[in-house]
Amino acid sequence: MKGLFGSMRGPSLFISRGMRGLLLGLMVLESGCDGTPSDVVASKSPVAVSTPGLITLSAEESSRVGLVVQPVARSDFRTHRDFPAIVQPNQRNMAEITTLVRGRVVEVYADLGQEVKADAPLAILYSSELGLAQSAYLKAKAKLHVAEQAFNRAQFLLQEQVIGEAELQRRQAELLSVQAEANESRDRLKLLGMNEEEFSRLDRSRQIRSVVPIVAPFAGRIIGRKLTRGEVVETTENLFVIADLSEVWVLANIPEKDISFVHSIHASGGSQAEVRINAYPKEVFKGTIAYVGDVLDPVTRTMQIRLELPNLDGRLKPEMFATIRLFSETQPDRLAVPEAALQRDQGRAYVFVQRSLNEYELREVHVGESNGTLISILDGLNEGEPVVTHGAFVLKSELLKKPV
């Protein structure tokens, strides 16, 4: 295995040909013919490479460069991944309010950002279409009343043998036809938004009301308003958007390469995640994983994940940028060292192990996952071995004889 540090096999380290020449030159300079070259080298760099893979550093020099040595320990280890996200209203507590009948806006009571209660009036429309439908209903009810009386009279006359069976059947057919018209006109008014209370009023008073009240379906905040007084609105237009923001959704798109990480968390029952909102960088919110996507977006090659987050104080606003942090399942009894202790070269990882008070050994290690602070060690180190956790780059530079 050849790399920036030469060749390594097991715990021993062999220096490449160029490095051997450099080390030999250092030994010659240290011996010196009359002592002068050795003095020059000592004054410039008191550090000496004694044997291949070992760095000798005096206590004074170690203190000057700020070396920190810590023993390798076992602990519970877990990793995390961060994914960009966005805050959205809870779709189950949001409604886009439209009108069921074409009409002209007469009054608007609700404004953008206003808190409203359930069934609170939002606007009033005037609709000639609704008036015509009510008129047709009243006419059908009147015709039905006449047809019912005619059929009852025909039944009596048949009993008295004044009319024949055919006349009774004709009156019955007329009654069925008028009943169908009355039912159709009633269903038409239901489609236009009339409720049972309005039907009772219409049957009792026989007065046509062409106004259409727009009311809030539940308590919440108006987050969208798209109408003005005097405007003619169609049934395809959204007049208001109302949402209950006491709970919000946080949506993130997971890249395809990280799907296995998310699924392993979800399968292990990890339903909690951390949410960091860009507007509140010093706060961490706790959310519950409510949905993990089943299909990928064919364009972005991502899978959606949804968290539910309480928002009782209303500080979380729809469309805010956020970051979701998902933690892996805890791995117990795992060797780990700080990220700063690791040095890399050509895909390999190395650490410096303290052999004695002034000697440090370069050793290759096999590493696992990182959580941004610690990185797990799979092979190459034993528990309790002292490892340089701060200043490892200085030792690497001295080994390679490059200026720090």
HELIX and SHEET records of a PDB file:
HELIX    1   1 ARG A   17  SER A   31  1                                  15    
HELIX    2   2 THR A   36  LYS A   44  1                                   9    
HELIX    3   3 ALA A   59  VAL A   65  1                                   7    
HELIX    4   4 GLN A   91  ASN A   93  5                                   3    
HELIX    5   5 SER A  128  GLN A  159  1                                  32    
HELIX    6   6 GLU A  165  LEU A  191  1                                  27    
HELIX    7   7 GLU A  196  SER A  205  1                                  10    
HELIX    8   8 GLU A  256  ASP A  258  5                                   3    
HELIX    9   9 ILE A  259  ALA A  267  1                                   9    
HELIX   10  10 GLU A  339  ALA A  341  5                                   3    
HELIX   11  11 ALA A  392  LEU A  400  1                                   9    
SHEET    1   A 3 LYS A   2  GLY A   3  0                                        
SHEET    2   A 3 GLY A   6  ARG A   9 -1                                        
SHEET    3   A 3 SER A  12  PHE A  14 -1                                        
SHEET    1   B 4 LEU A  54  THR A  56  0                                        
SHEET    2   B 4 GLU A 359  SER A 370 -1                                        
SHEET    3   B 4 ARG A 348  GLN A 354 -1                                        
SHEET    4   B 4 GLN A 343  ASP A 345 -1                                        
SHEET    1   C 5 LEU A  54  THR A  56  0                                        
SHEET    2   C 5 GLU A 359  SER A 370 -1                                        
SHEET    3   C 5 LEU A 374  ASP A 379 -1                                        
SHEET    4   C 5 GLN A 331  PRO A 338 -1                                        
SHEET    5   C 5 ALA A  73  PHE A  77 -1                                        
SHEET    1   D 2 VAL A  68  PRO A  71  0                                        
SHEET    2   D 2 PRO A 386  HIS A 390 -1                                        
SHEET    1   E 7 HIS A  80  PRO A  89  0                                        
SHEET    2   E 7 GLU A 247  PRO A 255 -1                                        
SHEET    3   E 7 THR A 302  PRO A 310 -1                                        
SHEET    4   E 7 PHE A 285  VAL A 292 -1                                        
SHEET    5   E 7 GLN A 272  ILE A 277 -1                                        
SHEET    6   E 7 PHE A 321  PHE A 327 -1                                        
SHEET    7   E 7 HIS A  80  PRO A  89 -1                                        
SHEET    1   F 4 MET A  94  THR A  98  0                                        
SHEET    2   F 4 ASN A 238  ALA A 243 -1                                        
SHEET    3   F 4 GLY A 220  ARG A 225 -1                                        
SHEET    4   F 4 GLU A 115  VAL A 116 -1                                        
SHEET    1   G 4 VAL A 211  VAL A 215  0                                        
SHEET    2   G 4 PRO A 121  TYR A 126 -1                                        
SHEET    3   G 4 GLY A 103  VAL A 108 -1                                        
SHEET    4   G 4 VAL A 232  VAL A 233 -1                                        
END                                                                             
